[in-house]
């Protein structure tokens, strides 16, 4: 297995930290050589100006030529090394994608019609891998943490997504080719150009630092800053080299109409989270009114990506697994934090990203929370649990890091946000988002729906507190507003303390005040209609809006990175490709081969297959006449961890051979022990 691991990474890109050090060292060395050439050229010019001896001038020229040759050789070597690394990545990706498509893990949707960018179909092994991954996610989080699982519709009314901010702000910056009108994602164009420039071994240290800073801050660029970057880097349309228009926001949601009349505007949901938020009150009741608690959902989400690319990494329909952990905003300790405090992580904090070295660092989650690098224990708990989950499904921990969002990259209401990023041949890919979203979501839906989404906190001892009192005069309100009296009363009771006191002050000062009511209208509140003031009362508890910690998993992205980390080629034959899936995730746990096509062997193989199936272990019975070696190779391409071979000896002594995929080791066991061993 260890040997296989080294093979698996032989075609993978160089470790990113090593690459950064190598590039920095190369740049410094080449810059020193360039400085030496410049100094030698200055020496030659000075000798000529001073009319020194020809022999002395010739010696200086010879030295200059020698230094130029050395520099040229080193530059070509550095460029070749970069080209070789890029070619190796492309070769690795091509070989792996070919294996995935041939074995029907996933293929482009609507293939016979030419396909549609960003849409993919999963074949039988892909469905099985995805199902196994989701099942383990449920076990690791939902079952182990006692979460409440829900399933909500994909079609969402516009009002819900207006409240959440998606209608207004769920955008990416887009640019168009001014001639062809082709669309491009602005940050992708800038990112590609920055990475190409950073690959130049002759770039100066100062320029490299400036470009790295721009790359680090790219996610938080405004349209104006993105436009300035495109102008500064002289970026053109990739194919035509035409000019690009100024960047502008493009909303990524798919609109639809609900019902035949088209009167109700809706969207395909861009995330699964909103279904959990709008059901908070019922979930809290189901949980006995107790906090903290978490709700989870696995389902399809839809985003109309500007330029889908890179297979499963950027698609228009994808599976999300999201958790909303509701907690008291002033009590974000986690009861089980001590159990995971020792977990070591690779953390790419905000300070590390903006520092000179720009390198992640190892630290335990316990220390990270203690030092305030991670905001609180609950967020830290889910970061550590995410690390454990990803490792168990087969992600290489050496190619996993947690990157903290930069200050302006976060929403204004967020307390802290981290992304679990996995390195693959496309670079570092965000696969899990972990955010402390404070109380924004519940407050937003409460304000829009006029339904209180709060929890109740009972004090240990009753307290004397100043409380807002709003007492409508029902008689006067009924006379004045008739059928609208209830709407006016509801609007008054929904006022926050600041707005209620401001309305009372305006009525006292002006003799009237306008009040907005549901439906878009407004009414005049006159003196005597309502009593508003602060009173000291003895209370035994209070209502409050919980904060939410949100881990959000992109299943397709995790699968793709897991495919890359699992793929390798056997050293004895370049045609033998293998996926070393964890048995947890493998689409088929075991293949069963009769050595030859013989009725007795086939019957015994069938019995073993049925025994495994009865216990929920997926197996594949292969009775084809090809050699066992070829059948091993076929199942290795599917990532099957174990193979059972039934031979003539099996009929004599009731034993079979079991082979392990990565080591190719084989053991002889009794037929009755196969189920237990597998």
Secondary structure, DSSP 8 states (H G I E B T S, - for coil): -HHHHHHHHHTS---HHHHHHHHHHHHHHHHHHHHHHHHHHHHHHHHHHTT--HHHHHHHHHHHHHHHHHHHHHHHHHHHHHHHHHHHHHHHHHHHHHHHHHTTSEEETTGGGT--TT-EEE-HHHHHHHHHHHHHHIIIIIITTT-EE----SEEEHHHHHHHTHHHH-EEEEEEBTTT--EEEHHHHHHHHHHHHHT-TT--HHHHHHHHHHHHHGGG--HHHHHHHHHHTT---TTT---B---EEEE--EEEEESTT--EEEEE-S-SHHHHHHTHHHHHHHTTT-SSEEEEEEEEEE---SS-BTGGGB-SEEEEEEEEEEE-TT----TTHHHHTT-EEEEE-HHHHHSSS---EEEEHHHHHHTTSSS-HHHHHHHHHHHHHHHHTT--GGGEEEEE--GGGS-TT-SEEEEEEEEETTEEEEEEEEEE-TTHHHHHHHHHH-----EEEEEEEEEEEEEEEEEE-HHHHHHHHGGGHHHHHHHHHT--HHHHHHHHHHHHHHSEEEEE-TTS-EEEEETTSEEEEEEEEEEEEEEE--EEEEEEEEHHHHHHHHHHHHEEE-TT-TT-EEE---TTT-S-SEEEEESSS-HHHHHHHHHHHHHHHHTT--EEEE--SS-HHHHHHHHHHTT--EEEEE-HHHHHHSEEEEEETTT--EEEEEGGGHHHH-
